[in-house]
Amino acid sequence: MGLASRASNVQKGRSPPSILDMPTGPSNDASSVRRTSGTAFAQSLADESVALVRSWLARAAELHPKPHPSSERLAGVLKDPKGPAFALGFVDRVARPEDLGVAARNFRELSQDIPGFLSPVLTLLIRLGGFFAPIFPGLVVPIARFALKVLIGHLIIDASEKKLPRSLKRLKKKGDQLNINLLGEAVLGEREADRRLAGVSALIARDDVDYVSVKVSAVSSQLSMWAYDETVSRVVKRLLPLYQQAAATTPPTFINLDMRNLKTSI
């Protein structure tokens, strides 16, 4: 089992003003005055947000003056419209399956639509690997998985109890705050959903984890918009114990509800 860790160099600053602090003025003010007050507030909120993000970027540049080559490749992934889907598909459909034959067939399918951010050499290697993977799955798939580990190894860590504590300590030593995401996208059955829910719960229970990401589609199977109310009720029952567990930790663990598509934005 693997984890994706997204590091952010957070510099604590003043929180943006609450919407409750918006100036409203007396009820008999002219509408133009109210509009001016609202516009001024919105502008000040935008300015504070921009300043806060710039402080994060400055802190990141201070801690990491020379970007890691893998970070630059990740930036290329995110800039390309096809990049995120390709990267997640590779992790989920090639690196994750236990059956090498399944992984090989998925590799061939992914190799038919390669994002433009990859170099010509990597593009050629992926096309060749995708072609030969179903023929020699025992040879090609392990090589592809090793290549993936080299490319994004600083973002994916082993979730086993033997290796996880050491990995978290190493990633945090420069002051980075880690957003831990248990790898995997949509699940097909309740057994897998239960396993992933238990995995997220185990992360929340750790003293060295204070921020986790959860995808609804990964902890609740068979989401259907045709049964909207029933689906919402089922998802709430799955998520509520996680939030209660997170609120009870010291300090409270932050849960980021990760929305990947319209189905999970319920």
C-alpha positions as CSV (number, residue, x, y, z in Angstrom):
1,M,0.0,0.0,0.0
2,G,1.3,3.4,-0.8
3,L,0.7,7.0,0.3
4,A,0.9,10.2,-1.7
5,S,2.3,13.0,0.3
6,R,2.0,16.6,-0.8
7,A,4.3,19.0,1.0
8,S,3.4,22.6,1.6
9,N,5.6,25.1,3.3
10,V,3.0,26.8,5.5
11,Q,3.8,30.1,7.1
12,K,1.2,31.0,9.7
13,G,-0.2,34.4,9.3
14,R,-3.3,36.4,10.0
15,S,-6.5,34.6,8.9
16,P,-8.6,36.4,6.3
17,P,-11.5,38.3,7.8
18,S,-14.7,36.3,8.3
19,I,-17.7,37.1,6.0
20,L,-19.4,38.1,9.2
21,D,-17.1,41.0,9.4
22,M,-18.3,42.4,6.2
23,P,-19.4,46.1,6.7
24,T,-23.1,46.3,6.1
25,G,-23.9,49.8,7.4
26,P,-27.3,51.0,8.7
27,S,-30.3,49.5,7.0
28,N,-31.3,52.9,5.6
29,D,-28.0,53.4,3.7
30,A,-28.3,54.0,0.0
31,S,-27.7,50.9,-2.2
32,S,-24.7,52.5,-3.8
33,V,-23.0,52.8,-0.4
34,R,-23.7,49.2,0.3
35,R,-22.3,48.1,-3.0
36,T,-19.2,50.2,-2.4
37,S,-18.7,48.7,1.1
38,G,-19.1,45.2,-0.3
39,T,-16.7,45.8,-3.2
40,A,-14.1,47.3,-0.9
41,F,-14.3,44.3,1.4
42,A,-14.0,41.9,-1.5
43,Q,-11.0,43.7,-2.7
44,S,-9.3,43.7,0.7
45,L,-10.0,40.0,1.1
46,A,-8.5,39.3,-2.4
47,D,-5.4,41.4,-1.5
48,E,-4.9,39.5,1.8
49,S,-5.3,36.2,0.0
50,V,-2.7,37.1,-2.6
51,A,-0.3,38.3,0.1
52,L,-0.8,35.1,2.0
53,V,-0.1,32.9,-1.0
54,R,3.0,35.0,-1.8
55,S,4.3,34.5,1.7
56,W,3.9,30.7,1.2
57,L,5.8,30.9,-2.1
58,A,8.6,33.0,-0.5
59,R,8.9,30.4,2.3
60,A,9.0,27.6,-0.2
61,A,11.7,29.3,-2.1
62,E,13.7,29.9,1.1
63,L,13.5,26.2,2.2
64,H,14.0,24.8,-1.3
65,P,16.1,27.2,-3.3
66,K,16.8,24.6,-6.0
67,P,13.7,22.7,-7.1
68,H,14.0,18.9,-7.2
69,P,14.0,17.6,-10.8
70,S,11.0,15.5,-9.9
71,S,9.1,18.6,-8.7
72,E,9.7,20.2,-12.1
73,R,8.4,17.1,-13.8
74,L,5.3,17.2,-11.5
75,A,4.8,20.8,-12.5
76,G,4.8,19.7,-16.1
77,V,2.2,17.0,-15.2
78,L,-0.1,19.6,-13.6
79,K,0.2,22.1,-16.5
80,D,-0.7,19.5,-19.2
81,P,-4.5,19.0,-19.5
82,K,-4.0,15.3,-19.8
83,G,-1.3,15.1,-17.2
84,P,-3.1,14.5,-13.9
85,A,-5.4,11.8,-15.5
86,F,-2.4,10.0,-17.0
87,A,-0.4,10.1,-13.8
88,L,-3.2,8.9,-11.6
89,G,-4.1,6.3,-14.1
90,F,-0.6,5.0,-14.1
91,V,-0.4,4.8,-10.4
92,D,-3.9,3.3,-10.0
93,R,-4.0,0.9,-13.0
94,V,-0.3,-0.1,-13.5
95,A,1.4,0.3,-10.1
96,R,-1.5,-0.8,-7.9
97,P,-2.9,-4.1,-9.4
98,E,-1.5,-7.3,-8.0
99,D,-2.2,-9.1,-11.2
100,L,0.7,-8.3,-13.7
101,G,-1.6,-9.3,-16.6
102,V,-4.2,-6.7,-15.6
103,A,-1.4,-4.1,-15.1
104,A,0.0,-4.9,-18.5
105,R,-3.3,-4.4,-20.3
106,N,-3.9,-1.1,-18.5
107,F,-0.3,0.0,-19.4
108,R,-1.0,-0.7,-23.1
109,E,-4.3,1.3,-22.9
110,L,-2.6,4.3,-21.2
111,S,0.3,4.3,-23.7
112,Q,-2.2,5.1,-26.5
113,D,-2.8,8.6,-25.2
114,I,0.4,10.1,-23.7
115,P,0.5,13.7,-22.5
116,G,2.7,16.2,-24.3
117,F,4.7,17.2,-21.2
118,L,6.9,14.1,-21.5
119,S,10.1,14.2,-23.4
120,P,10.3,12.4,-26.8
121,V,12.5,9.7,-25.3
122,L,10.1,9.0,-22.5
123,T,7.2,9.1,-24.9
124,L,8.9,6.5,-27.1
125,L,9.8,4.3,-24.1
126,I,6.2,4.4,-22.8
127,R,4.8,3.5,-26.3
128,L,7.3,0.6,-26.6
129,G,6.6,-0.6,-23.0
130,G,2.8,-0.4,-23.6
131,F,3.1,-2.5,-26.8
132,F,5.2,-5.2,-25.2
133,A,3.6,-5.2,-21.7
134,P,0.8,-7.8,-22.5
135,I,3.4,-10.0,-24.2
136,F,6.0,-9.9,-21.4
137,P,4.1,-8.7,-18.4
138,G,6.6,-10.2,-15.9
139,L,9.4,-8.2,-17.4
140,V,7.8,-4.9,-18.6
141,V,5.5,-4.1,-15.7
142,P,8.2,-4.3,-12.9
143,I,10.4,-2.0,-15.1
144,A,7.5,0.5,-15.5
145,R,6.8,0.5,-11.8
146,F,10.5,1.1,-11.0
147,A,10.5,4.0,-13.5
148,L,7.5,5.5,-11.8
149,K,9.1,5.2,-8.4
150,V,12.2,7.1,-9.8
151,L,10.1,9.8,-11.3
152,I,7.8,10.5,-8.3
153,G,9.4,8.7,-5.5
154,H,9.6,11.8,-3.4
155,L,5.8,12.1,-3.5
156,I,4.9,8.5,-2.9
157,I,6.0,6.7,0.3
158,D,5.5,3.1,1.6
159,A,2.6,3.0,4.0
160,S,3.8,-0.1,5.8
161,E,4.4,0.4,9.6
162,K,8.0,-0.6,9.2
163,K,8.8,2.3,6.7
164,L,6.2,5.0,7.3
165,P,7.5,6.6,10.5
166,R,11.0,7.0,9.0
167,S,9.6,8.5,5.8
168,L,7.4,11.0,7.5
169,K,10.3,12.1,9.8
170,R,12.5,12.6,6.8
171,L,9.9,14.6,4.8
172,K,9.1,16.9,7.8
173,K,12.7,17.7,8.8
174,K,12.7,21.0,6.8
175,G,9.5,22.2,8.2
176,D,7.2,20.9,5.5
177,Q,3.5,20.2,6.4
178,L,2.4,16.9,4.8
179,N,-1.0,16.2,3.2
180,I,-1.2,12.4,3.3
181,N,-3.4,10.8,0.7
182,L,-3.9,7.0,0.7
183,L,-3.4,6.1,-2.9
184,G,-6.3,4.8,-5.0
185,E,-9.3,6.2,-6.8
186,A,-12.9,4.8,-7.0
187,V,-13.6,1.4,-5.4
188,L,-16.0,-1.1,-6.9
189,G,-17.1,-3.0,-3.8
190,E,-17.8,-2.5,-0.1
191,R,-15.0,-4.8,1.0
192,E,-12.4,-2.6,-0.7
193,A,-14.2,0.5,0.6
194,D,-14.1,-0.9,4.2
195,R,-10.4,-1.7,3.8
196,R,-9.6,1.9,2.6
197,L,-11.8,3.4,5.3
198,A,-9.8,1.5,7.9
199,G,-6.6,2.7,6.3
200,V,-7.6,6.3,6.5
201,S,-8.7,5.8,10.1
202,A,-5.3,4.3,10.9
203,L,-3.6,7.4,9.5
204,I,-5.7,9.7,11.6
205,A,-4.8,7.7,14.7
206,R,-1.1,8.3,14.1
207,D,0.7,11.0,16.2
208,D,2.9,12.0,13.3
209,V,0.0,12.7,10.9
210,D,-2.1,15.8,11.2
211,Y,-3.5,16.2,7.7
212,V,-5.1,13.6,5.5
213,S,-7.0,13.7,2.2
214,V,-10.1,11.5,1.7
215,K,-12.0,10.9,-1.6
216,V,-15.6,10.0,-1.2
217,S,-15.3,7.5,-4.1
218,A,-12.5,5.7,-2.3
219,V,-14.4,5.0,0.9
220,S,-17.9,4.4,-0.4
221,S,-18.7,2.2,-3.4
222,Q,-21.3,2.4,-6.1
223,L,-22.2,6.1,-5.9
224,S,-25.3,6.8,-7.8
225,M,-26.9,10.1,-8.6
226,W,-30.2,8.3,-9.4
227,A,-30.5,7.6,-5.7
228,Y,-29.2,10.9,-4.6
229,D,-30.7,11.1,-1.0
230,E,-29.8,7.5,-0.3
231,T,-26.3,8.0,-1.6
232,V,-25.8,11.2,0.5
233,S,-27.0,9.4,3.6
234,R,-24.7,6.4,3.0
235,V,-21.7,8.7,2.4
236,V,-22.4,10.7,5.6
237,K,-22.5,7.5,7.6
238,R,-19.1,6.5,6.2
239,L,-17.4,9.9,6.7
240,L,-18.9,11.0,10.1
241,P,-16.9,8.6,12.2
242,L,-13.7,9.8,10.5
243,Y,-14.4,13.4,11.3
244,Q,-15.3,12.6,14.9
245,Q,-12.1,10.6,15.2
246,A,-10.1,13.5,13.7
247,A,-11.7,16.0,16.0
248,A,-10.7,13.9,19.0
249,T,-7.0,13.9,18.2
250,T,-4.6,16.3,19.8
251,P,-4.1,18.6,17.9
252,P,-7.2,17.8,15.7
253,T,-6.3,16.2,12.4
254,F,-7.4,18.2,9.4
255,I,-9.4,16.2,6.8
256,N,-9.4,17.5,3.3
257,L,-12.4,16.1,1.4
258,D,-10.9,15.6,-2.1
259,M,-13.3,16.1,-4.9
260,R,-12.2,14.6,-8.2
261,N,-15.4,14.6,-10.3
262,L,-19.0,15.6,-10.3
263,K,-20.1,12.3,-8.8
264,T,-18.2,12.9,-5.6
265,S,-19.3,16.5,-5.2
266,I,-22.5,15.5,-3.6
